[in-house]
Amino acid sequence: MDTGQVLVEDIVRNDWATFISFLRMLDQSIYPKLTIHLVLDNGSSHVPKATRAWLAAHPRFAVHHTPKHAS
């Protein structure tokens, strides 16, 4: 079911609540049996406890972090 569709969202704030809202949109928009791979930097919205807890509760999201001091 790979459609090649790109899902984007303009944001006003770059915080964990906005990021989790985006993850929810992805979760609802992508066929439920597919794994969603995320490649994330270590930005402030990607690493707080709330984001880690949400991702832990949604195992279809496979998280891949870039190295901490990568440019």
Secondary structure as UniProt FT lines:
FT   HELIX           16..29
FT   TURN            32..33
FT   STRAND          36..40
FT   TURN            44..46
FT   HELIX           49..56
FT   TURN            59..60
FT   STRAND          61..65
FT   TURN            68..69
//
